[in-house]
Amino acid sequence: MTASAPTDTRAMWVWDTSTPTATVDLAVSAGIDQLFVAVPPNLTTSSQLPAIRTLADRAKAAGIRVDALGGDPGWVDNPTWVVTYWLKPAKSSGLFAGIHVDVEPYSTPAWTSNQPTVVSNYLTLLDKLKANAGTSPVEADIPFWFDTIPAKAAGGGTSSLDREIMKRTAGVTVMAYRNTATGPDGTLDISAAALTAGAALGKPVRLGQETTYLGDTAAERKQTFYGWTRTDMETQLMQVNAGAAAYPSYAGLAIHSAAGYAAMVP
């Protein structure tokens, strides 16, 4: 088993980089060890570079690892563009320890009409990212249900998409968005397949938890801690930590997102 992070480590997605000082202060107060920081294409010439540099420098000074975050469903059809205009500028900035992608290929229209091709293209994208990332580890966000999506293994055999992604990456973060840790359809229940696959493949698996507003239906409300206090959320997160620690692949929690967490009351 590849050594994973201690199970009490926490990561956080940062999509809005316009307030770097406040974001890092929030991360420090929340006990965050790693930030996934959204990076635009052509970072080195982007107007966002100064704020992102400030954020990265402040985070690193606080002992927080900073990874470049990017992704769009359209990336599956444009891997060369992604490498040229997103990956390489992000790497050349020298600001990031790793690469973190949130592509969500199931959001493309072709997912319904031609899923096998989308799956194949997505895996090709990951292959190209890894091939061009040098020593930077590449990690990916995945939904908890990717174990149900067929994918071809390298040797031509049958596999599942979660496993094929894990084979190509340094680790994954599962969007295991539930506001109940235990029981049927709770965070631990829906993430069990990914944690099991990670253990079998020697890959660390983080569990993502949502804090932003998703909507008012029961199905939407159960996926987020929006409207909860941080104290009440913490009760559930501790149960997730305790249960997931049974898996050698478990690598801690990831909070989505900095903006959502900042809006929560203690």
C-alpha positions in Angstrom: 0.0 0.0 0.0 1.3 3.4 -0.9 1.5 5.5 2.2 -1.4 7.9 2.3 -1.7 11.1 4.3 -2.6 10.9 8.0 -6.4 10.5 8.3 -6.8 13.8 10.1 -5.5 15.9 7.2 -7.8 18.2 5.4 -7.8 19.8 2.0 -10.0 22.6 0.6 -11.0 23.8 -2.9 -10.4 27.5 -3.6 -12.3 28.7 -6.7 -12.2 32.4 -5.9 -8.6 33.6 -5.6 -9.3 37.4 -5.3 -8.9 37.6 -1.5 -5.6 35.6 -0.9 -4.9 36.8 2.6 -8.4 36.1 3.9 -8.4 32.7 2.2 -5.1 31.6 3.8 -6.3 32.9 7.2 -9.4 30.9 6.8 -7.4 27.8 5.8 -5.2 28.1 8.8 -8.1 28.6 11.2 -9.8 25.5 9.7 -6.7 23.3 10.1 -6.3 22.9 6.3 -3.1 21.1 5.2 -3.6 21.4 1.4 -5.3 23.8 -0.9 -6.6 23.1 -4.5 -6.3 26.6 -6.0 -8.2 27.4 -9.2 -5.8 28.4 -12.0 -6.8 30.0 -15.3 -5.3 29.2 -18.6 -2.1 31.0 -19.5 -1.4 31.7 -15.8 2.0 33.3 -16.3 0.4 36.1 -18.3 -3.0 36.2 -16.5 -4.2 39.2 -14.5 -4.9 36.7 -11.7 -1.3 35.8 -11.3 -0.4 38.4 -8.6 -3.3 37.3 -6.3 -2.6 33.6 -6.9 1.1 34.1 -6.2 0.2 35.9 -2.9 -2.1 33.1 -2.0 0.4 30.4 -2.8 3.3 32.1 -1.0 1.2 32.8 2.1 -0.1 29.3 2.2 3.3 27.7 1.8 4.7 30.0 4.6 1.9 28.6 6.8 2.9 25.0 6.0 0.0 24.4 3.6 0.6 22.5 0.4 -0.8 24.3 -2.7 -1.9 22.4 -5.9 -3.1 23.9 -9.2 -6.8 23.2 -9.7 -8.4 23.2 -13.1 -11.0 21.4 -15.1 -13.9 21.6 -17.5 -15.9 18.9 -19.2 -14.7 20.2 -22.6 -11.2 19.2 -21.6 -11.9 15.6 -22.6 -11.9 16.7 -26.3 -8.9 19.0 -26.1 -6.1 17.3 -24.2 -3.3 19.0 -26.2 -4.9 22.5 -25.5 -5.0 21.6 -21.8 -1.4 20.6 -21.7 -0.2 23.7 -23.7 -2.4 26.4 -22.2 -3.2 25.2 -18.7 -0.7 22.7 -17.4 2.5 24.0 -18.7 1.9 27.7 -17.6 0.8 26.5 -14.2 3.9 24.4 -13.8 6.3 27.1 -15.1 4.9 29.5 -12.5 6.7 27.4 -9.8 3.9 28.0 -7.4 2.4 24.5 -7.1 3.4 21.2 -5.5 0.9 19.2 -7.5 -1.8 19.2 -10.2 -5.5 18.7 -9.3 -8.2 18.3 -11.9 -11.9 18.4 -11.7 -13.1 17.6 -15.2 -16.6 16.0 -14.6 -16.9 14.4 -18.1 -20.4 13.2 -17.3 -21.5 16.9 -17.9 -20.8 16.6 -21.6 -23.7 15.9 -24.0 -21.8 13.0 -25.4 -21.9 11.2 -22.0 -25.5 10.2 -22.8 -25.0 9.4 -26.5 -21.5 7.9 -26.6 -20.3 7.2 -23.0 -17.5 4.8 -24.0 -15.8 7.4 -26.2 -16.1 10.1 -23.5 -14.6 7.6 -20.9 -11.7 6.8 -23.3 -11.1 10.4 -24.0 -11.0 11.3 -20.4 -8.5 8.6 -19.6 -6.4 9.8 -22.5 -6.5 13.3 -21.0 -5.2 11.9 -17.7 -2.4 10.0 -19.5 -1.3 13.2 -21.2 -1.5 15.3 -18.0 0.7 12.7 -16.2 3.1 12.5 -19.1 3.6 16.2 -19.1 3.5 16.9 -15.3 7.1 15.8 -14.7 7.6 15.2 -11.0 4.3 17.0 -10.0 1.7 14.5 -8.8 -1.6 14.5 -10.7 -4.8 14.0 -8.7 -8.4 13.9 -9.8 -11.8 14.6 -8.4 -14.3 11.8 -9.0 -18.0 11.2 -8.1 -18.6 8.3 -5.8 -20.5 6.3 -8.5 -17.6 5.9 -11.0 -17.3 2.3 -9.9 -20.5 1.7 -11.9 -19.1 3.1 -15.1 -17.3 0.5 -17.4 -13.9 1.2 -18.7 -11.3 -0.7 -20.5 -8.1 -1.8 -18.7 -4.8 -1.3 -20.3 -4.6 -5.0 -21.4 -8.1 -4.8 -23.0 -10.0 -6.4 -20.1 -13.0 -5.0 -18.4 -12.5 -2.5 -15.5 -14.3 0.4 -13.9 -13.7 4.1 -14.4 -12.8 4.8 -10.8 -10.0 2.1 -10.9 -8.7 3.3 -14.3 -8.5 6.9 -13.0 -6.7 5.7 -9.9 -4.2 3.8 -12.0 -3.3 7.0 -13.8 -3.1 9.4 -10.9 -1.3 9.9 -7.6 -4.7 9.8 -5.8 -8.3 10.8 -6.0 -10.8 13.0 -4.1 -14.2 11.5 -4.0 -17.2 13.8 -4.2 -18.9 11.9 -1.4 -21.4 14.7 -0.7 -23.7 13.8 2.1 -24.4 15.5 5.4 -24.8 12.3 7.3 -21.7 10.2 7.9 -23.2 6.8 8.7 -26.1 4.7 7.7 -27.5 3.9 4.2 -26.7 6.6 1.6 -24.4 8.3 4.1 -20.9 9.5 3.3 -19.2 6.2 4.4 -21.7 4.1 2.5 -21.4 5.9 -0.8 -17.6 6.1 -0.6 -16.9 2.5 0.3 -16.3 1.3 -3.3 -13.7 4.0 -3.9 -12.0 3.4 -0.6 -11.9 -0.3 -1.4 -10.5 0.3 -4.9 -7.9 2.7 -3.6 -6.7 0.1 -1.0 -6.4 -2.6 -3.7 -4.4 -0.3 -6.0 -2.3 1.4 -3.4 -3.7 4.9 -4.1 -4.8 7.4 -1.5 -8.5 8.4 -1.4 -9.7 11.7 0.0 -13.4 12.2 0.8 -14.9 15.5 -0.3 -17.7 17.2 1.7 -19.9 20.0 0.5 -20.7 23.3 2.2 -22.2 25.4 -0.6 -25.8 26.0 -1.4 -27.1 23.4 -3.9 -30.8 23.9 -3.9 -33.9 23.3 -1.7 -35.0 19.8 -2.7 -34.4 17.0 -0.2 -32.0 15.4 -2.7 -30.0 18.7 -2.9 -30.1 19.4 0.8 -28.7 16.0 1.8 -25.6 16.6 -0.2 -24.4 19.7 1.7 -23.7 21.2 5.1 -25.0 24.5 3.9 -27.1 26.0 6.7 -25.3 24.0 9.3 -23.0 25.3 12.0 -19.3 24.4 11.7 -19.6 22.7 15.1 -22.5 20.4 13.9 -20.7 19.6 10.7 -17.6 18.7 12.7 -19.6 16.1 14.5 -20.3 14.3 11.2 -16.8 14.8 9.9 -15.3 13.1 12.9 -17.6 10.1 12.3 -16.4 10.0 8.7 -12.8 10.1 9.8 -13.4 7.3 12.3 -15.2 5.1 9.9 -13.0 5.7 6.9 -9.8 5.1 8.9 -10.6 1.4 8.6 -9.4 1.6 5.0 -5.7 1.9 4.4 -6.4 4.1 1.4 -8.1 6.8 3.4 -6.2 10.1 3.1 -8.5 12.6 5.0 -11.2 15.0 4.1 -11.6 17.8 1.5 -13.9 20.7 2.1 -15.8 22.2 -0.9 -15.2 25.0 -0.8 -13.4 27.9 0.9 -16.3 30.3 0.1 -18.9 27.9 1.4 -17.0 27.2 4.6 -16.3 30.9 5.2 -20.1 31.6 5.1 -20.8 29.0 7.9 -21.3 30.2 11.4 -19.3 28.5 14.2 
